[in-house]
Amino acid sequence: MLKRCQVLLEEWQQDYIKNTAERYDQSFSEVLRIFLSQGFLYIIPLMHHEYKSTISGKELVRMTKKAANPNTSQEEEHKLISRLYFEARKAVEYRLSKVKKQKNNKR
């Protein structure tokens, strides 16, 4: 489910996201969600070495290039984005469970 959020960005961040959205015919919001998901998949395994995503760094690069390729069908592009969101959500849920455990252990 999508929820509306107000986000304040630096001008250079906004410029890059807008440029990317225009180049790949995506909405600003979609590009922001993709970038956030890629960031989650990158940083969470670095914070929790035991967490293994099914999408490696190399696979993430491959998926990004494939989705950006004009010869990739919209259906395939949507599948790649859906997989990215699914794996990012699993990583975030893992991280949140660890944060919750740490909080409970401090009590």
N, C-alpha and C positions, 0 to 999 in steps of 0.2 A: 504494500500500500504506500502510495506516495503522500508525503506531507509537505506542506508549504513552509519554508524556512527563509528568513531573511539572513543573508550572508554578506558581510562587508569584506570586499577584496581589495588588495592593492591594485593600482591601475595596471601594472604590468601583468598581474594574474588575469584580470578581466580581459585585457587585450589578447593574451595568448589563448584563453578559453574561447573567446569570440572568434578569433582567427581559425582555430581548430574546428569549431562548429560550422563555420562557413565553408571551409575546405572539404569537409566530409559530410556536408548536408545533414547535420544533426542539430538538435536544439542545444542551446546553451546549458540547460539543465541536464540533458542527457550526457553531454561531454563532462560536466562537473561530476556527475555520478560515476562515470567511467573512470575519471582520474582518481576520485576518492577510493573506488574499489581497487584499482591498481595499487594505490598507496597502501591500503590495508593488507593486500596480499604480499607486498614487499616488506613492510615493517613488522608485522606480527610474527612471522617466522624468525626474524632477527631478535625479537624480544623474548621469544619462547622457542629455543632451539629444538625442543621436543615436538613442536607442532610441525607437521608436514602437510602442506597443501598438495592437492593433486596437480596444481599448476605451478611448475617451476619457473624461475626467472626467465630461462630460455624459452619455455613454452609461452609465457606471457608476452615476450617480444614477438614470437611467431604469430600468436593470435592477433596482436595489435597490427602487425604488418598485413596479415590476411584480411582483417576487417577493413583496413584502410585501402586495400587494393580495389580499384574501380571494377575489376573483373569478377569480384566476389558478389554472389547474388545477395539480395536483401535478406532472403531466408537464412542463408549461411551466416551473414553478419549478425542477424538477430540471435541465432543460436550461440555464436561466440560471446556476444554481450550477455546473454542469459547465463551462460556458464560462468562468466566472470563474476556476475552478481551473486550467483549461488555459492561459488567458492569463497568470495569475499565475505559473504554473510556467515558461512561456517567459521571462517577465521575470526571474525568479530565476536561471534558467540563463544568461541573458545577463549578468546582474550577476556571477555566479560566474566566468564565463569572463573578464570584465574584471579581476576581483580576481586570478585566477590569472596573467594576463598581467603585471599590475603586479608581482606577487611574483617572477615569473621575470625580469623586467627589472631588478630590484634586485640580483639575484645577480651 
